[in-house]
Amino acid sequence: MRAARFHGKSDIRLEDVAEPAIKSSDDVLVEVAYCGICGTDLHEYMVGPIVTPVTPHPLTGVTLPQTLGHEFSARVVEAGSEVTDVKVGDRVAIMPAIVCGRCDFCRRGLGHLCVRFACTGLSAETGGLAQYAVLKEYQVSTLPDTVSDLEGAVVEPACVAAYGIDRVGVHGGDVVLVTGAGPIGVLSAMYADALGASNVIIAEPNPNRAALARAMDIGPVADPTADGFADLIADLTGGRGVDVVAECSGSTPGLTTAMNSVRSRGSIVQTGLHTKPATLDAMRLSEKDISYVGSWCYLITDWPRIIRLIAAGKYPVSKAVTAQIALENVVPQGFDILVNPTGDQLKVLVSPTLAG
């Protein structure tokens, strides 16, 4: 089969590899429908290896090269003898986390903090940027007829966004600010809207991304570096500041915007990942009595809930998808476009069934 394999910095190769096979009674073999390119994949491409293992991973034992892709939907083509949750022919969304089930965090129901955490498409034998992949039964969730394969491929980033918002909590009538209009940013905005926020503001200085976010019609989109941004926040909140900020830019300017815009005793969740140390005004954090909370990954049990929310039409995740490309074009039309600061794409889905 064809697979996009990460060998090292700026080195992703389309290669012919052996089709994966079921090895255990709880394995599920799937045929990939769509797979998203994630910001983590882009970081690996630009400056990696970071989380892709160069020595045997303690849980999976794999090393580079790695078939990438951890945001994907698929169809079940074979199931192990003890699998009961899915059957051949089922359409599924993939929860890519691989956990030990034995460490203290796993036993507390916090598998996303597993001390030996691995991930399909980053530190496992298979990934979604290929024709087939093998998962454990706990990694697959069926999709109802009302959720498309395309939407199924966005469940994983949708869960990342939802977990961040849930970490601080949005109540009906809250005013929410999202800093950064990348895929996680716009999905965070959609989720906050689904929870009943009265207004969701998106702060984005990049005009291309701002235009994409504005077209989704979630709420006001504004440049936080422009004159008048503080006035906009004041106008929309009666001068108090926003109740909740989802900081999704992973940048010091984004964090500064969050700190300046949130009301006293408001909350900020750090959903965007900082790849280098950030500067934070700790005195302002104290003076405004702000709750600043980290967010990592998602609850690995959240797939059925998020799928139901999508099925109900309350979480319109397909709006985040701006391109669908063939697996054969994954580097020039996917990775290279997305790492370009002037690129005009947001969420790119890759399909092994599309013609190159």
N, C-alpha and C positions, 0 to 999 in steps of 0.2 A: 504494500500500500504506500501511498504518498504521505509524507509527514514533514512539517516544518520543524527543523531541529536546531536548537541553540548550541553552538560550539564555544562561543566566547564573545567578547565585545565586538559589536558590529558584524557578527558572523552568524547569520541564520541561513541554513541551507535546506532546499527542498530535496528530500532524499527518498529513495525506495527502501523501505524497511519491512521486516516480516510482520504480518498481521498478528495482533495480540491474541492470546487464547486464554480461556478460563482455566485457572489452576486450583481454585478452591470451591467448596460447595456453596459459599456465599458470594461468589463473583457474578458479575453481570457484564456481558459483552454488548456494546452499543455501537450503532452506526451514527456518526456525527451528522447533525443537520446544519447547525450554525454555531460558530464559536467567536466570541468577542476578543478583541485585542485590548488588554488591560494596561493601566499605567505601570503596574509592576513589570509586565512584559517589556514595556518601553524602557524602563530603568535598566533592566537586564541588558537590553540591546545597546543602550547608550554607554553604560559604565560597568556592566556586569563582568563576571559573575558576582551576584550579591546573595540571593537566596537559593539560586541553583547550585547544587553541591559539587564541589571539586574533589571531595573525598567522600567515601561511602556514607550516605545518610543514615543516621542511627536507627530510623524506623523502617525505611524502605530499602536501604542498601544501594541505592542508585547513585551514579555520578554522571557528569556531562559526557557526551551530549544529551540534551533533554528535549523531548518533544514538548513544545509549549502549548498553552491554551488551557485555561481553567474556568472560563465563562462559556458554558455550552449547553445546547439541547441536543437530543439524540433520540434514536429509536432502538428499543431492545431487540437484539437478534439472537441472543442465547442467554439462558439463566442457569445458575448452578442448582444442584439438586435440592438444596435447602432454602432457596429463595422463594418467598411467598408474597412479598409486597408488589412485585411487578411480574409481568409475563411477556413472552415474545410478542412483538408488535406494539407494545405500549410506547407512547411518546413520553419522554422524561426530561426534566431539568436536572442538571448535575450540581450537587453540593461537593466541591472538590477537596475539602479538608479530609486529611487522613490522620486519625488520632489513635493513641495507644490504648485508651480505655482503662488504663491502670494507674496513671499518676493521680496525684491529689486533685488537680484541676479537673481532669476527666471525671473523677468520682463525684465532684461537686456539680457536675452538669455544665462545666465551662471548658468544653473540648477545644474551643478556639484558642485557649491558653495552654494546651497540652505541651508538656516540656519536650516532647519528641515530635511535635507537629510537622506534618508533611503535607504536600498539596499536589493533587493530580495536575499535570501541566507545568509544574515547577520543580518538584522533587519526587517524582514517581516514574514508574515504568512507561506510562502512557500519558497523552495529553489530547486536548480537543482540537488542535490544529493538525488533524490527521483524519483519515477516513474512519478508523475504528479506535475504540478505547475500552479498557477494562476497569470497572469500578467495583467497590463493595456495595452490597445491598443497601447499607445505610446512606450511601451517597446518591441514590437516585430517587426522585419524586415524580409521580405521574402527573401529566398535564391534562386537564379537562379539555373537551372539544372547544371551549370558548377561549382558550389560551393558545396562541399560535407557536410554531417552532421558533419564530423570530423573537417573540416575547419570552419564550422559555430560555433563550440564550442570555437574556438580560436579568434573569432572576438573581444571579450571583451578585452583580454590582448593585442591584436593587436592595438586596439584603444588607450589603455593606452600608449603603446610605440609610436604610431604615434603622439599623442598629445604632448608628451614630445619633440620630434624632431621638431614639428611645433612651439612650444613655442620659439625656438631660430632660426629656419629656416635653412634649408640646401639648398644651391644653386648648380647647376650643376658644377662639377669640384672640389667641396670642399673635403678636407680630414677630415674624421670623426673618432673620437675615441669613443669606447663604453667601459666603465669600468664595468666589471661584466658580465659573460656569463650565467646568469639565464634566465628564459623564457622571461622576459621583455628586458633583454640585447640583446638576439639574435634577438628578434622581432624588437627592435630599429635599430639594424644593418641592417636587411632586408629592413626596411622602408627607412632608409637613402640611401641604395643602389638603391631602387626604385625611389627615388627623383633625382638620378643622381650624387651622390657622386663619385668622381674619385677613392677613396680608402676608405674602411671602416676597421679599425683596432679594434680588440677585445682584451682587456686586462683582463686576467683571471689567477689567481695563482693556482686554484684548477685543478690538472691534468685531473681528470675525466671530469669536465665541459669543460675544454679547448679542450679535444679530441672530445667531442660532437659538440662543436662550429666549430672546424676545419673540421669536416665531412660535415658541411653544405656549405662549400666552398663559404663563403661570402667575406672573405678577410683574411689578416694575423691575426693569433691568437698568442699572446705572453704573457709570464709571466712578470707582471710589477715589480716583486721583483727580477728578475734575472739580472745579469750583462748584459749590452748590450741593455736593453729596451730603454733607452734614445737615444742610437745611432740609433736604428731602427726608432724611431720617427723622428730623425733628417734626416736620409737617405730618408725617404718617403716624407718629407716636405721641403727639401732643407735647413734644419736647422732652419726653421721659427717656427715650431710647428703646430699642427693641427688647423683647422678652428673652429671646433665644437666638444664638448665632451658631450656625454650623460652619466651621472654618474648614473649607474644602480645597483651598489653594495650596496648602502646604508651604506657605511662604511667610517671611516676616512681615511684609506689607499687608498681607491678608490678615494675619493675626493682629496687627496694629489697628486695622479697620474694625475688626471684631471688638477689640477692647474699647475703642472710642465710641462705638455705636451701641453697645449693649447698655441697658439701664442698670442702675444700682440694684444689686442683689439679683441680677439676671444671670443667665448661664451661657457658657460657650463650650461646645464640644469640638475637640480637635480630630476631625475625620480625615482631612488631608494629611498625608505623610510627609514630614520634613526630612529631607535627605541630608541636611546639615543642621547644626545647632541654630536655633532661632533666638532673636532678641525679644524679650518680653519685659514690659514695664511692670515689675512686681509691685511697686508702690501703688500704681493705678489699680491693680488687681485687688489690693487690700482696701484702698480708699472706697472703691465702689462695691466692695463685699461680693465680688464676682465668684461664681462657681466655674472653675475651668477643669474640664473633664476630658480624659483621653478616650479613644475608641479604637479598638483593634478588631478587624475582621467582622464577625457576626456570630450569632448563636447558631450552631450547626443544626439545630432542631427547627429553625425558622422557615424552612422552605415551604411546607404546606400552607402556613399562614400567609406568606407573601404571595404565593400562587393564587390563593383565594381572593386576595385583595386585587390582584391583576384581573382575575376572572370577573370580578364584580364591576370592573370598569373604573374603579376609584384610584388606581395607580397606573396611569397610562404610559408605561415604560417604553413602548415602541417609539414614542416621540424622540427619545434620546438617540435613536439609530439614524445615522445620516448616510451610510453607504453599506452596500452588500457586495463583496468581491469573491472571486474564485481563490481557492487555496493556492493555485499556481502563481497568483499575483500578490501573495501575502506581504512580500517585502516592499516592492515598488509602490503598490497602491494602498498598502496598509501601514507598516512600520515607518517607512520613509516619509509618508504624508503626515503621520501623527506626531513624529518628532520634529517636524518643521514648524517653527513658531508662527509662520504665516499660513499654515495649512488651514483648509476650510472644512475639515471633518471633525466630528465629535466622537461618536461611537461607530466603529467599523466592525461589521460582522463578516466573518469568513466562512465560506461553505465549500466542502469538497465536491459537492454535486453541481456547482455552477461551472459553466464553461469558462476556460481561461481566455 
